[in-house]
Amino acid sequence: MEKNAGKEARVAVKRILLPVDNSGYKDKIIAYAISLAKAWGAEIIVVHVIDPGLGIPGGRIKEKEQERDRSQERC
């Protein structure tokens, strides 16, 4: 039998990590994180994320990977 059976576990949330991208859901996600942070007295840490296949804005990583794959297929 478990020692803590029937007892409610309590966890203090101090920080909320909020990954943000350019999706259409961004505003709703931010609003939800703010409401949670206010309710729990937590800090929000926002991280901007991008699709790794797209690389850096203005970069051409995906094209370079495809070019490399094509050259490997020829060998």
GROMACS elastic network, one bead per residue, 0.5 to 0.9 nm:
[ bonds ]
;  ai    aj funct       b0    kb
    1     4     6  0.88896   500
    1     5     6  0.76238   500
    2     5     6  0.52867   500
    4     7     6  0.55627   500
    4     8     6  0.83625   500
    4     9     6  0.87642   500
    5     8     6  0.85493   500
   12    40     6  0.79133   500
   12    42     6  0.88784   500
   13    16     6  0.74586   500
   13    37     6  0.86009   500
   13    40     6  0.65928   500
   13    41     6  0.79346   500
   13    42     6  0.61861   500
   13    43     6  0.87970   500
   14    37     6  0.85007   500
   14    40     6  0.77239   500
   14    41     6  0.71308   500
   14    43     6  0.61620   500
   14    44     6  0.87336   500
   15    37     6  0.79179   500
   15    41     6  0.88381   500
   15    42     6  0.51509   500
   15    44     6  0.57134   500
   15    45     6  0.69777   500
   16    33     6  0.74083   500
   16    36     6  0.85551   500
   16    37     6  0.72047   500
   16    42     6  0.67675   500
   16    43     6  0.61495   500
   16    45     6  0.60438   500
   16    46     6  0.83361   500
   17    33     6  0.89210   500
   17    43     6  0.86730   500
   17    44     6  0.61090   500
   17    46     6  0.61052   500
   17    47     6  0.73700   500
   18    29     6  0.83493   500
   18    30     6  0.76879   500
   18    33     6  0.72918   500
   18    44     6  0.67927   500
   18    45     6  0.58989   500
   18    47     6  0.60659   500
   18    48     6  0.84424   500
   19    45     6  0.84154   500
   19    46     6  0.59099   500
   19    48     6  0.58133   500
   19    49     6  0.61719   500
   20    23     6  0.81224   500
   20    26     6  0.63860   500
   20    29     6  0.82451   500
   20    30     6  0.81326   500
   20    46     6  0.68715   500
   20    47     6  0.59936   500
   20    49     6  0.58424   500
   20    50     6  0.85807   500
   21    24     6  0.88156   500
   21    25     6  0.88391   500
   21    26     6  0.67936   500
   21    47     6  0.85864   500
   21    48     6  0.57979   500
   21    49     6  0.52614   500
   21    50     6  0.62179   500
   21    51     6  0.86748   500
   22    25     6  0.82525   500
   22    26     6  0.67556   500
   22    48     6  0.87413   500
   22    49     6  0.85065   500
   22    50     6  0.81431   500
   23    26     6  0.57333   500
   23    27     6  0.89883   500
   24    27     6  0.74284   500
   24    28     6  0.85849   500
   25    28     6  0.54924   500
   25    29     6  0.61646   500
   25    30     6  0.86799   500
   26    29     6  0.52084   500
   26    30     6  0.61485   500
   26    31     6  0.86338   500
   27    30     6  0.52124   500
   27    31     6  0.61732   500
   27    32     6  0.86371   500
   28    31     6  0.51338   500
   28    32     6  0.61571   500
   28    33     6  0.86449   500
   29    32     6  0.51324   500
   29    33     6  0.61964   500
   29    34     6  0.86438   500
   30    33     6  0.51186   500
   30    34     6  0.61783   500
   30    35     6  0.86900   500
   31    34     6  0.51320   500
   31    35     6  0.62981   500
   31    36     6  0.87527   500
   32    35     6  0.51552   500
   32    36     6  0.62857   500
   32    37     6  0.86139   500
   33    36     6  0.51147   500
   33    37     6  0.60548   500
   33    38     6  0.86082   500
   33    44     6  0.74613   500
   34    37     6  0.50303   500
   34    38     6  0.61532   500
   34    39     6  0.85849   500
   34    43     6  0.89981   500
   34    44     6  0.75466   500
   35    38     6  0.52117   500
   35    39     6  0.61941   500
   35    40     6  0.86277   500
   36    39     6  0.50882   500
   36    40     6  0.60373   500
   36    41     6  0.81134   500
   36    42     6  0.77111   500
   37    40     6  0.52336   500
   37    41     6  0.54196   500
   37    43     6  0.61764   500
   37    44     6  0.67474   500
   38    41     6  0.51293   500
   38    42     6  0.66543   500
   38    43     6  0.86293   500
   39    42     6  0.78587   500
   40    43     6  0.89851   500
   49    52     6  0.87404   500
   50    53     6  0.84852   500
   50    54     6  0.74067   500
   50    55     6  0.74600   500
   50    56     6  0.79921   500
   50    57     6  0.88218   500
   51    54     6  0.54844   500
   51    55     6  0.68605   500
   52    55     6  0.51626   500
   52    56     6  0.81650   500
   52    61     6  0.87694   500
   52    62     6  0.87788   500
   53    61     6  0.70641   500
   53    62     6  0.56401   500
   54    57     6  0.74661   500
   54    58     6  0.89411   500
   54    59     6  0.75031   500
   54    60     6  0.73946   500
   54    61     6  0.65200   500
   54    62     6  0.59209   500
   55    58     6  0.81069   500
   55    59     6  0.58679   500
   55    60     6  0.68746   500
   55    61     6  0.54607   500
   55    62     6  0.70707   500
   56    60     6  0.78194   500
   56    61     6  0.78297   500
   57    60     6  0.85502   500
   59    62     6  0.84187   500
   60    63     6  0.53946   500
   60    64     6  0.62503   500
   60    65     6  0.87431   500
   61    64     6  0.51034   500
   61    65     6  0.61505   500
   61    66     6  0.86579   500
   62    65     6  0.51589   500
   62    66     6  0.62720   500
   62    67     6  0.86401   500
   63    66     6  0.51554   500
   63    67     6  0.61459   500
   63    68     6  0.86219   500
   64    67     6  0.50129   500
   64    68     6  0.61171   500
   64    69     6  0.85956   500
   65    68     6  0.50730   500
   65    69     6  0.61771   500
   65    70     6  0.86741   500
   66    69     6  0.50557   500
   66    70     6  0.62232   500
   66    71     6  0.86830   500
   67    70     6  0.51624   500
   67    71     6  0.62727   500
   67    72     6  0.87005   500
   68    71     6  0.51657   500
   68    72     6  0.62146   500
   68    73     6  0.86906   500
   69    72     6  0.51366   500
   69    73     6  0.62634   500
   69    74     6  0.88695   500
   70    73     6  0.51263   500
   70    74     6  0.65175   500
   71    74     6  0.52281   500
   71    75     6  0.67189   500
   72    75     6  0.53286   500
